């Protein structure tokens, strides 16, 4: 079994999403002692934004690509390959300006590839990344799961939509929300999230 951990917060050790995702990952590894962990830290090792070399390279036969195109596609292939090879995927992000981090969005642009992680058919698009378990760990300063700010949460709905588009529909969400609303609210948010981590790890 392979576990892919994708973190994206620029806050390092102060990041709630990263810390809880790492905690979940360690508990999943204990539940699956023979598992292999693949770590992709998008804050420390950012993927480049897709550019003209990527756009041209994906529609150019490999033997005709320029060196720049070849590099762009190799970066994308590596990221997509990690997704395809994983059995369990843990993705961590903060909600930044109501959406995921830009580093995570860039990763998604690289791994959401026609003919690789999805394909178009006569009956519409079909996801090719199937039989995966995904855990989405999301931290936010405010509360977006319910209440008046719920309409501003473009992160979780987007992530669930793009993952489903690639075929990943078995998705559990762990929210650490309201962490900017005072020390007590922050502590309660982390405690609730740890409860879910424990619950999901036991069920794994």
Phi, psi and omega in degrees: 000139178243132176249125177256122176251120180243115177245155187216358184287137176280001186272000176060228183291349178272357184280122177292320182295318179294314183296317180288326177293320177294321178296315178298316181299317180296322179289325176293322178294324177293327178287336179231079187302334182269007183288156176248131180260130172244124184248130174233107180263102186284341177283324181275326183230077186294141170278144178292150172297146176297140185225195183295329179291320176294311183300320179282325185292325183291341179251011180249131176305144186306321184288348182251002182286148172285170179298322179293318178294318180300318179295315181300318181288325179297319178299314180294317179301319182295315180294315179295323179298323177296321179294313182296327183277343185280148171263323177235135180235126176247121182240128181241136177206153167267158172274115182242116184052044173074008179218186180286167177296153181294330179292322177291322177298320178296319177300316179297323178296327180282325185269344179271089190237124176298131181086352182239303178249352170205165177214156176265133178235176179297333180263008178118182182291147179230127177287140182252357180258089187246166177060042176243147171257127183239134173244126181249114182254117189233124178251146179208148178291326179255185179254118184238356180284338181202171177086190187296337182269358184301325181293343181272354180279100175260359184279301184294313177301321179295313181299315180295324179292313184289325176294316178296324178300325178274357177107000182264099184250348179269084188237127174252138182248129174245114180259138169242088191241151181084020185288348178261011186256029178110158185299320181294316179296321179297315180297319180294321180297316179294320180296317178297317180295320178296327176298319177291321177304313180297318180297313182291324180294322179294323182281347185292000000 
